Each structure stands twice: as structure tokens, then as C-alpha cells.
Amino acid sequence: MADGITGTADGTIYACLFSSGEIAKAVKGADPEIIASGLKTPATPVVKDGSLYITSLTGSGLYKVPLPKEE
């Protein structure tokens, strides 16, 4: 189950997969891929300063996932 989706100017979509503790990345024309796993109840993603920040619904903190730099 997804709990929060955000996107970037280039059309990339990031989704928090609450039940599985994963973050998925979707790019037009490609299959979605898991870019982070092992998170506890990820939700509410935000892209800022080249990283993806994700909260935890059960109070486990704030996760930071560095994103590849755009060329």
C-alpha cells in the first residue's frame, strides 16, 4: 500500500510503500524499481537538495535517501 507520492521536475515519481517498508521510483517508459528497503512505516516523501526525505508513521524518525545527481 502506498502512503505518499512525490515527483520531480523531470517527471520521476517516488512512492512510499508503507506495508513493505520500501521506496519505489517510477520513470516514464521503465518499470518501477525499489530504491530503498528496510524502512519502518515510510510515509510523506519530499525531494529537497538532491535527497528524498521520508517520515515514519510510527515515530521511528526521518529517513534520508540521497538521489543520483542529474546530468
C-alpha positions in Angstrom: 0.0 0.0 0.0 1.4 3.4 -1.0 1.3 6.2 1.6 2.7 9.3 0.0 3.8 10.1 -3.5 6.0 12.9 -4.7 7.6 13.9 -8.0 10.4 15.9 -9.5 10.6 18.3 -12.4 11.9 15.7 -14.8 8.8 13.5 -14.2 10.3 11.0 -11.8 7.8 9.7 -9.2 8.7 8.4 -5.8 6.2 6.4 -3.7 6.4 5.2 -0.1 5.3 1.6 0.2 4.0 1.6 3.8 3.3 -2.1 4.3 6.6 -3.4 2.8 8.8 -0.6 4.2 10.2 0.3 0.7 10.5 3.3 -1.6 9.7 2.9 -5.2 10.9 5.0 -8.1 9.0 5.3 -11.4 10.3 6.8 -14.6 8.3 7.1 -17.8 9.0 4.2 -20.1 10.6 2.0 -17.4 9.4 -0.5 -14.8 9.2 0.9 -11.3 12.2 0.0 -9.1 12.8 -0.3 -5.4 15.4 2.3 -4.3 15.3 1.8 -0.5 14.0 -1.0 1.8 14.0 -2.0 5.4 12.2 1.2 6.5 9.6 1.2 9.2 6.2 2.6 8.0 7.6 5.1 5.5 5.3 8.0 4.5 5.1 11.6 3.2 8.1 11.8 0.8 9.7 15.1 -0.1 12.5 15.8 -2.5 14.9 18.6 -1.4 18.5 19.4 -2.1 19.2 16.2 -4.0 17.8 13.8 -1.4 14.5 12.2 -0.7 13.3 12.7 2.9 10.7 10.3 4.3 8.9 10.4 7.6 7.8 7.3 9.6 4.2 7.0 10.7 5.1 5.1 13.9 7.6 7.7 15.1 10.7 5.9 14.0 12.3 9.1 12.8 13.2 10.7 9.5 14.9 8.8 6.6 17.2 10.4 4.1 17.8 8.7 0.7 20.4 10.5 -1.5 19.4 10.7 -5.1 21.7 10.4 -8.1 22.8 13.8 -9.5 21.1 14.9 -12.7 23.5 15.2 -15.6 
